[in-house]
Amino acid sequence: MKSNRELIQLTDSMKRRTFIQQSSFGLGSLALSWLMQQDQLRATPKNPPKVKPVVDMSLKKPHFQPQAKAIISLFQHGGPSHMDLMDPKPELTRLHGKTYGGNVQYSFKNAASKKLLGTKWKFKHHGESGMEFSELLPYTSQIADDICLLRGMHTGANGHEVSIRYFHGGIPGVLGRPHVASWLLYGLGSETQDLPAYMVLPDPGGPPVDNVHNWSHGFLPSLFQATVLRPKEPRIHNLVAPSHLEGRPQRLNIDLLNAFNKKHAARFNGESDLQARIASYELAARMQVAAKEALDISGESKETLELYGINEAATKEYGTRCLIARRLVERGVRFVQLFLQNQPWDNHSNLAAGLSSVCKKTDKPSAALVKDLKRRGMLDETIVHWGGEIGRLPVTQDQGSPEKHGRDHNGQGFSMWVAGGGFKRGFIYGATDDVGHRAVENIMTPNDYQATLLHQFGLDYQKLVYLHNGQEQIVTAGRKARVVDDILQ
């Protein structure tokens, strides 16, 4: 049998890619996706810039001292009904059944009405802050003093996709824009060398509305795209090497591959993209150990499992993903985002049943995530985001009998919350009008949120620039935005 040194001497007669294709190293599909991300770096533009942007995952220096190191985004597709959850409107309840005098933009005119629909759920004050939540959110109400509640969110558009793309990509409705997470990785690189820095945890029931566009890297190099886990176990296929390759045989194979790569790189000295691609093969091997350990919740305490509701049918699935998200950021993953199947908050009909169902699934695990991060001393440097792309209208979407009534889309005013990472705690910012239709005070747009989020990571969104097709691009695409200092500690 030839030694590794003798095999290396055969490089002139062997094609490197053929060798890779014919070798089996037992790498999981997730690891391979990372390799492909780096293999698909963008082509050189027609008029390349004089200074080539740094395209790798090495740790970068922020523009200024950051407050946050990681974020977990619990995205609530469909548009949670703010006036039924976290933005109480006594006037709306008082006027229930009366005709609304304001102008209303409907998405579904066939069932439209101008009859005001008051909430059927009771609100109470919670914590030292006195923040009000409805009885549908008994667990979120327990973290009232830890969250910053934003009641003046505004997209100006009622559609799902148009507003989702606004939140994630910076422009309403436009495809091909990078997710704010991709911008974050471009600006800061990765805190971990053993796991992908941007990970998505989808729902086992199916993809969210707008599917893969929710985690698009757009025109940024594909190195900065999300790594999507499988929604069910095993969350990564083929993570463990075949028994005949485990241990020393696999290590020898990887060492041999590295030797080939280094010799190949020597022929193209200074080619940073190639260097980054070569480094990824070692990352893939490390992921076999790191990812398996990070995704295994069996070692968590009974108290922790109960906190997330993992032993309860209604909360087991979402609670498991929230717990995995905590384990990922604990190990250096920078951005984790959870999605729900389709758009369960889109309660056009059967509001009472639909809203109650999705709250039972998400309320306890969402609150548990904040509690768990706090008790572990991680909340100060980890942002938790909870919110959807739009809210709901204060008028009835008439579906026949009263129990079937629902609410139509509303991007004019709605609520979301953030916790940790330097955001104020037990603080309410912004307001909608007396019936919850329009944001009227301290209005925030998705661009404002993006600018503020990046600021907490030590990045000036206006200085985070990428040259695309000869044009300098930023996360907000030049749209008006502001860092909302009033919500920061």
Order of alpha helices (4+ residues) and beta strands (2+ residues): alpha-alpha-alpha-beta-alpha-alpha-beta-beta-beta-alpha-alpha-beta-beta-alpha-alpha-alpha-alpha-beta-alpha-beta-beta-beta-beta-beta-beta-beta-alpha-beta-beta
